[in-house]
């Protein structure tokens, strides 16, 4: 998405008249529907003045194009500055400039990681060259116009307040600075030369507009690339805080093994938790570590195993992927590293696993290092215990050094952070400033018929087998005992479908002919689709604008709220609070499985109208 664009002449004029930050802010508000911080506005003022000097020194033609705060498709990431035009050979080029206000940078021992003073203290950040290169790589991987153009992408970084190249240009970072050169305050002539070599003529071909309006290639999905990853191929580019988490985990694994260490990583849907986890598994195994990927969710684990069939033996697969209950009787510190994905789904003595005592305690006992990846808002079962405080407290009780990191930027839901904010606000999980949704950012629609919704999902599924329909667990699994019986029934629409578990079980999401069945939370959590259709059941309804959840409307076969009636008799307020959290988190999780869009149908008419109002959708 282009936020601010202008010719180089217009841009320079706005800088010289001291109005550039106001012009950028106007277009920022218009494009994104939101304002920004005073510090961001100040950074535009300072950085763009410095950039303008380089454009002038480099004699960049007046009809070259300049873009500011370009949002990379399918992500929430924005590129600081783009300059487009033709070089001396009439080749189309796009220069990507990562701008930093930093004045002091220090070297670390971690790949592509530096230290700088930020936010009131010294912090680790991605090297600006690595950051610029990853942004260029993301644009190239998604953008058809760039690939077919071909449009040359040329990343670089400019730290206009920094006086020294000592740390930034250290040989340790050479692999990154060769891909994207980094310039400091006194390097303005070098930056000007870099720009001038690539932009000698203007952008008459409208390169920026073509890139912005280009069709997009679907992004890679982890399940489709797990076999390639385990063969040592790099399938994903980790950016910004993803790279910080990855390198921190590797650094911890190299430390003194006498001390137990825990890295607690919190991130919302699509922030790359599972991608980092699988990449770490590969890296650690190749480094000779005894490492396992652990999840309590059957669906992701079984899908990864299915994707690996044929490339790995069953013994090799079982050595890599473990159930959370595997470590009940494990010898202390018998494993180097446990990588625990979906840690919010860890449990304490589940009735189906009577030998298990406490997943968190067992894994902390078994491993020298534990990496917990979790999302506080994806706890969807009464017996889930993996919230932030529990993980932290149990780790400290085990005598571990605990470090906590967060993943902010997400790559699902078309990279729309505003959709996630809107969804949390609409489900009344958390009050946010986003009460309306711009459907240009993320495709969201309320359907009046479950048939129409299902037909739309079937149609979208034809191109890639990556669209499915799911529902809240409000219908009993009748087909379990009677295979011909349908489960999800909406009589007023004569709609009847089977739950996914009847035929395909945990691999439902990837099976070729499974689109006709309805999925549930247990077979899609931790996984992603291109489009998801969600049926909202009677456990979540709106009355006079207020969400009312009711665990009594859940199916009897649903283990997630098992025991609710007994809890309610003992402590009604606590039972309702816990059920409310589970139900709201369930729908938030279901509605964030889609990378490109989410479509819903609500069984309750007042709830249907509420969602339409929240998205500004009119009938007809």
N, C-alpha and C positions, 0 to 999 in steps of 0.2 A: 504494500500500500504506500503510495506517494503522499507524503504529508505536505512538505513545502517544495515547490519547484520554481525555478526562475532561470532566465538566461544568465550567463556569467556577468554581463553588463548590468542587468537589473540587480543581481545579488550585490555586486560591488557598490552600486549606487546606494543601496539600502544600508550597507555597512558604513559608507562614508557619511551618511546623514544620521547615523546613530539610531536607526529605526529597525535594524534587522531582527532583533529579538522580539519586537512587537509583531512584526510581520509573520515570523515563524510561529509565535504563540497563537495568532489569529487562525492560521491554517491548521495548526495542531488541534485547536478546539473544534474546528469545522470537520476535520477528518476523523478524529478519534472520539469526539463528543465529551471531552473532559479537559480540564486544565492541567497544570503541572506546578511543581514547587518553585519557590523563589530561587533556590540554588541552581535548578536546571536552567531557568531563564538567564541567570548570571553567567552560567557556563556557555550558553549560546553567545552572549555578548562578547565574552573574552575569547573563546576559541575561534569564532567566526571572523573576528578582526584579524587574528593571527593567520588564519587560512587565506583571507583575502590578500594579505601581503604576499604569500607564496604564489597565488594565482597571478598577481601583477608581475612579480619577478619572473615567473615562468612564461609570461606573455601568452596566457591562455586566451584563445579567441573569444570575442564578446558574445558570439552566438553558440558557444558551448553551453551545456545545461548543468545546473547545480541542483541537487536534491538534498534535503536535510531531514533526518529522522525517518528514513525509509524503513517501513516494517517488513521484515522478511516473511514471505508467505508461510502459512502453517506453523508459525512460531509467534512468540510474544517479543522477539528480539528486534531491535531497531538499529540500523546502521547510521552512524553520526552524519556522514557526508558522502555523497556520490558526485562525481564529475564525469560527464559523458561527452564524447566527440570522436573524431577520426584522427589516426596518426598520419605520419608523412606518407605511408603506403596505402592510405585510404581505408585502413582496417578499423572496424568499429570497436571502441574500447569503453570500458566503464571502470573508473578508478574509485576504489573503496578506501575511505580514510577514517581510521579509528582515532578519535580525538580524546586526549586525556589532560586533565588539569593538574596532574601530579607534578610535584616539584622535586621529590626525592624517591629513588627506587633502589631496592636492595636485592641482591641475589639470594636464592634459596638452593637447596639440594634437590628440589622436586622439578621434574620436567615441566617446562612452560609455566612455572609459577614464580612470581616475584613478590616482594613485600613493599608496601608503600603506606604512607600516612593517609588514612581515610576514615571518615566518620568518627573522629575524635581519638583514634588510636592506630597502631601499626596493624595492618591486615594483610593477609595473603590474597593475591588476585592473579588472574590469568595474565600472562605476558601480553602486552598490547599487540605484538606481531602475531602471536597465536590466535588472539581474539579476532583480528582483522582477517586472517587466513580462514578461520572456521566460518566466519560470516560469508566470505566469498564462496567457500565450498558448499554451504547450505543453499545459497542462491543458485549455484550451478546445478546442484542435485535436484532441485525442485522445478527450475524454470526452463520450459521448452524453448522459448525465444533465445535464451543464452546458449543452449545446447545446439540449436539448429542454425543460429545466426550466421557464422558463429560470432558471438560477442565476447571479446577478451575481457576477463576480469583481472584487475591488478590491485591487490590489497597493499596497504601500508598503514603505519601508525605515526601520529605526530603528538609529541608531548611538549607543547610550546612554553611551559613553565619550567621544564627540567633542564638543568645546565650540563649534566654529565651523561655520557654514554657508557660509563664503566660497567654498570650492572646490566643494563638493557642489551648492550652489544657484546656481552661476555661470550666466549666461545661455547660455553655450556648451552646457550640458547641459539647457536648458529643454525640448527636445522629449521628453526622458526623464523629467524630474521632473514634467511635466504628466500623464504617463501613470501614474506611480507616485511620489507625493510622498515626500520624504526628511525625516526628523526626527532631530535631534541631542539631546544631553543636556537642554538647557533647553527643548526643545519638547514636554515631556510632556503639557502641556495641549492642544496642537494634535493630537498623536497620539490622545489620549483623545477629542477631538472627532471626529476621523476615524473612530475605531472606533464611537463612540456614535451617529453619524448612520446607520451601516449595520447596527448590531446593537442594536435596541431591545427585541426580544423573543427568547425562547429558541428552541432548535432542536428543537421538538416533531416537526417533519417529518423529522428525522434526515437532514439535508442531507449531513453528512460521510459517513455510511454509504452513502447513495445514490451519492455521487460515487465512493467507494472500490469499490463493487460494480458500477458501471456497465459496460455493454459499451463496448468501445473501437473507434474508427474506425481503419482501417489508416493508418499514417503515410505521408506522401508518399515516393515513390522518385525519385531523381535522374533516372533515364532517362525517366520519365514527364513531367518538368517542364522538361527542358532547353530545349525550344522556347520555353516561356513565359519562362524566365529570360533567354534571349537577346533577348526582346522588351522587357526592362526590368522585368518583374514580379518582385516579391519573393515567392518560394515557400517559403523556409526562414528560420527564425529562428535566428540564430547565438547561442549562449549561452556565457558564461564564457570558457574558454580559446579556443574557436572565434572569438569576437569579438576576442580579443587577437591571435590569429594574423592574422586578416583585416585589422585596422587596422595592424598592424606591417608587413605586406606593402605596403599602400597607402602608408604613410609612407616606406618604403624607395624606392618607385617615384617619389616626389616629390623625393628627395635629388639632390645633385650627380651628374650622369650621367658625370662623368669617372672616377669610382671604381666598379669592379665590386663588386657586392654579392650575397651569397647568403643566403637564409633556408632553413635546414634544419629541417623540421617532421616530427617522429616521432609516430606514433599507431597504435594497434592497430585491429582490425576495427571498423567502425561508428563511429569517432570523428569522422567528418565531413570527412576529408581531401578526398574528391572533391567534396563539396558546397562547401567553401571554395574549391577550385580553380576550379570553374565560375563561382561568384559573382565571384571575382577577375577571371576572364577578361572577364566582362561589364563590370565596373566599369572595368577598365583600357582596354578598347576604347572605351567611352563617354567616357573622359578623353582620348582621342586617342593612346593608346599603341599601338605595334606589339607585339602580344602574341599568343602561341599557347599552346594547351593541348597538352601532349605526353604520350604514354604509349607504352610498348613493348608493352602488351597490346592485341592486336587487338580482343578482344571488347568492352570498354567503348567504344572509339573507334568501332567499326562500329555499335554499338547507338545511340550518340548521333547518329551520322550518319543512321541509319535513322529515328530519331524526328524529325529535322529535315527529312526529305524532304518537299517540298511547301511548307514555310515558308521555305526557303533554297535558292538555286541550288547546284549541285554545286561551282561555283567558290568561292562564299561559305563553304561547309562546309569545303572543303579548306584555305581560308585560316585557318580557326579551329583545326582539329584536325590535328596532325602526328604522324607516326611518329618514334620516337626516332632513327632513322637518317637523318632528313631533312637534318641539318645538317653532313654530311660535308664539303662544300665551301663552307660558308657564310662570307661575309665577316665579319671581326671586328667585333663590336658592331653588327651590322646589325639586330638585334632589340632592342627596349626590354626586354621581359620574357618569359621562358619559364617557364611554369607546368608543372612536371614531376610528374605524378601517377604513383603506383606506381613511384617512383624505385628501389625495391629490385630492379626487373626490368630495369634498364639493363645493357647487356652490353659486352664488349670483343671487337671483331672476330668477329662470328658468321659461321659458314661459309655461311649463306644470304645474307649481306650483305657480300661480300668487299671492297667499297670502304670499309666502315666501319672506323675505327681504334679509337675508344674513345668511347662515347656521352657519358660525363660530360665528357671533355675537349672534345669537339666543341661541346656546348651551352654550356659555359663560354666558349668562344671566340666563339660566335655572339651571345651576349646580354650586355647591360649588367647585367641583373639576372636571377638564376635562383632560382626557388622550388622546392625539392625536397620532395615529400611522400613519406614512406617508412615502412615497417614492417619492422623487423629480422627478424621471425618469419614473413615471407611470401616469403623467398628460396626459390624452388622449382626452380631450374635450376642446373646446374653452371656455366653461363656468366654467371649473375647476379652483378654486381659492386657493386650499389648499397647496400652496407651503410653504417652510420653513419660509420665511420672512413674508408672510401674516399671517400665524398662530401666529408667535411670536409677530408681531405688534398689531394684534387685541387683543391678550391676555393681553398685556401691557396696551392697551387703556381701557380694562375692569377692570384694577386695580389688575391684578393677579400677584402673584409671579410665575415666569417661570423658569423651569429647563429643560435642554435639554440633552438627552442621545442618543447614537447610537448603533445599532445592526450591527455587522460586519460579523460574521460567518453565512453562509447560509447552509441549508440542502436540497435545491433543486438542480437541475442540477448536480447530483451526488456529491454535495459538492465542485464542481470545481469553485473556484474563478477565475481561469484563463479563464474559459469559459465566465464568465460575463465580464471580461476585454476584451477578444477577441471580444465579441459581441458588446460592446460599441464602440470599435475601428472600427469594420467592418461596423457597421451602421453609422459610423462617427458622433456619438453622443458626443464622448469624445476620445481624443487621449490617448492611453495607450501604454505600452511597449509590449503588447501581440498582435502581428500581425499574428501569426500562432497558430493553435489549435491542441493539441494532442488529437486525437479522442479516445485514450485509457482512458482518464480521463472522457470524456463525449461523448456519442454516437451521432454524428452529421453527416448527409449525405444529399447531394443534389440529388434529383430524377429527371430523365428526362421526367417523365410522371406523371400527376396527378392521373391517374388510378393506376399505380404501387405504388405510395405513399399511396393512399387510401386503397388499398389491404393490404399493409404492416400494416397500422394502424388497420384495421379490424382483421388481424391475431393476432397482439399483444394484442388486446382488449379481445380476447376470454378467457384468463386466469383470468382476474380480473375486466373487465369492467372499465378500467382506462386509456384507450388510445382514443384520439379523433383527428379529423381533423378540423382545423380552417383556417380562411383566413382574409386578410385585407378587410375592408368594401368598396370594389370597384364594387360590383354588386347590382343592385336594388332589392328590396324585391318584386318581381313580384307575388310570391305566396300569398301575403297578400290579394290581390283582387281575384286572380284566384288560388284556391288550387291545381290544377293539374299542374300549371306552375312551372318549375324549375327556380332557381335563379342564382346560381353560374355556369356560362357557359364558357367553354374554347373550342371554335369551332374546332380549329385545332387538338384537341385530342378527339373530340366528347364526351366531359366530361360535364355532367349536374347534379347538385345536388341542393337540397333545403337548404336554410338557416335553422338553427336550430329553429328559432322562430316560424316557421310555425306550428309545431306539439307540441313541448315540452316547449317552452318559457324558463324561467330562470332556470328551473331544468333540462335542456337538458343534462348537463354534467354527471348526475348520473342515467339517465333513461336507462333501460336495452336495448332498441332497437334503441337508438338514434345515434349510431355510423355511420349510413348511411347518416346523415345530416352534414352540415358544420357549425361549430360554429363561433362566432364573438367575438370581444373584450368584448362586453357587457355581455356575458354569461360565460366568463371564467376568467376575471380579479378577483383577490383575491382568486382563487381556484387553485388546482394543479392536475396534471395527472402523470401517469408513463411515457407515451410517447405522444408527441404532433407532429402532422403533420401540417405544415404551408404553405398555398399558398400565395406567395408574389405577390400582384397585381401591376397594372400600376401606382399606386400612389407613388411607390418607385422603381426607376430605377437607373442604373449606366450608366454614359456616360464618357468615357475616365478615368475611375477610380474614378470618383466623384459622390457622391450620389445626385440625383435630385428628389425632392419630388414635387408632384403636387396635390393639394386639388381638382382640377377640375376633377380628375379621381376617386374621391370618389363617392359612390352612392348618389343619390338625397335623399334617405330615411335615410341617416346617419346624425343624429343630431350633431355629434361631430364637424363637420366643417361647420355647418349651418351658413350662413351669410358671408361666405368667399368672395364672389364676391363683396358684398357691402364694406367689409373691404378693399379689394384690390383697389377699386376705390378711397377710401379715403386716404389710406396709403399703397401703394404696398409693401414697404420694411417690414413694421411691419406685414402685413397680411401673407407674405411669411415666415417670421421668426416664427410666431405663428403656422402656418400650418406645417412647417418643424418639429417643436418640437412635435406636436401631432402625426404626421405620424411616425416619428422615434420611439417615445415612445410606440406607438401602437405595432410596430413589435418587439421591445425589450420585451414588456410585453407578447406577444404571444409566443415568442421564449424562454421564461423562465418559461413556465407552466410545462414543463416536468421534472420529477425527474430523469429519467434514460436516456432520449434521446430526440432529436429534429430533425425532418426530414423536408426538405423544397422542394418546387417546385416554381420556379419563372416564371411568365407569359412572362416576357421579357428575350430574349436570352442572351443579354449582361450582364444582372444582374445575370442570371444563371451561366455564366462563371466566373463572379467576385467572387461569393460565392465559387465555386469549387476551384478557385485559392487560396482564403483565407484559405481554409481548406486543401489544398494540395491534392485535389481529382482529379484523372485522369479518363477520359472516358474509359469505358470497364473494 
